[in-house]
Amino acid sequence: MVTFLLSSVLYALSVMVAARVVPGLHVRSFGGALKFALVLGVLDAVLFKALALLTLPVVILTFGLFLLVIRAFLFWLADKLVAGVQVDNFLAAFLGSLLSGAIGFVLRHLLGL
């Protein structure tokens, strides 16, 4: 549980950094980014595997790149459920998901999580 919360804090920080770089991605506050990260973590745990399984033929045809589209969809869906983060369009969701995921990965790796 502590690892999930720490990972959520790191992901919230990465979303805030991504919002400064990606046009169309807006974060109002750290609290909003933290709520967004928590909701996205729950959506990822609940929906990602089911969506990946449902779209398995497309995932195989695209050599797994369609998984990035699923992640962007979950990023956009989390935006609709949380008021602290705003994603203007799917491209912003895709780039925000990609960049915040990469930054979060680096931060978790540096801290050994």
C-alpha positions in Angstrom: 0.0 0.0 0.0 2.8 2.4 0.8 4.5 1.6 -2.5 1.3 2.4 -4.4 0.9 5.7 -2.6 4.6 6.6 -3.2 4.3 5.6 -6.8 1.2 7.8 -7.1 3.0 10.8 -5.7 5.8 10.3 -8.1 3.3 9.9 -11.0 1.5 13.1 -9.9 4.9 14.9 -10.1 5.5 13.4 -13.5 2.0 14.5 -14.7 2.8 18.1 -13.5 6.1 18.0 -15.5 4.3 16.7 -18.5 1.7 19.4 -18.3 4.5 22.0 -18.7 5.7 20.3 -21.9 2.6 18.9 -23.6 0.2 21.5 -25.1 -3.4 20.7 -24.2 -2.6 19.1 -20.8 -3.4 21.3 -17.8 -3.0 20.6 -14.1 -4.5 23.0 -11.6 -2.7 21.9 -8.4 -0.6 19.1 -6.9 -3.7 17.8 -5.1 -5.6 17.5 -8.4 -2.6 15.7 -10.0 -2.4 13.3 -7.0 -6.1 12.5 -7.3 -5.6 12.0 -11.0 -2.7 9.7 -10.4 -4.7 7.6 -7.8 -7.6 7.3 -10.2 -5.4 6.4 -13.1 -3.6 3.7 -10.9 -7.0 2.2 -10.1 -8.2 2.3 -13.7 -4.9 0.8 -14.8 -5.2 -2.0 -12.3 -8.9 -2.7 -13.2 -9.3 -2.0 -16.9 -5.9 -2.2 -18.6 -5.6 -6.0 -18.7 -9.2 -6.4 -19.7 -8.9 -3.9 -22.6 -5.5 -5.5 -23.6 -7.2 -8.9 -23.8 -10.2 -7.6 -25.7 -8.0 -5.9 -28.3 -5.4 -8.7 -28.4 -5.6 -9.2 -32.2 -4.9 -5.5 -32.8 -2.2 -5.5 -30.2 -0.5 -8.4 -32.0 -0.9 -6.8 -35.4 0.7 -3.6 -34.2 3.5 -5.4 -32.3 2.2 -4.1 -29.0 2.0 -0.4 -30.0 -1.8 -0.4 -29.5 -1.1 -0.7 -25.8 0.0 2.9 -25.9 -3.4 3.8 -27.3 -5.1 1.9 -24.5 -2.9 3.8 -21.9 -3.9 7.1 -23.6 -7.5 6.2 -23.4 -7.2 5.4 -19.7 -5.3 8.7 -19.2 -8.3 10.5 -20.9 -10.8 8.6 -18.9 -9.1 9.6 -15.6 -9.3 13.2 -16.8 -13.1 12.8 -17.1 -13.3 11.4 -13.5 -11.1 14.0 -11.8 -11.6 17.7 -11.8 -7.9 18.8 -11.2 -6.5 17.8 -14.5 -7.8 18.7 -18.0 -6.9 17.0 -21.2 -8.0 18.9 -24.3 -7.8 16.2 -27.0 -6.6 12.7 -27.6 -3.2 13.8 -28.9 -2.6 15.6 -25.6 -3.7 12.4 -23.7 -1.4 10.3 -25.8 1.6 12.5 -25.4 0.9 13.2 -21.7 0.5 9.5 -21.0 3.8 8.7 -22.9 5.8 11.5 -21.2 4.4 11.1 -17.7 4.9 7.3 -17.9 8.5 7.8 -19.0 9.2 10.3 -16.3 7.5 8.2 -13.7 9.5 5.1 -14.7 12.8 7.0 -14.3 11.8 8.4 -10.9 10.7 5.0 -9.7 13.9 3.4 -11.0 16.0 6.1 -9.3 14.2 5.4 -5.9 14.3 1.7 -6.4 10.5 1.1 -6.3 
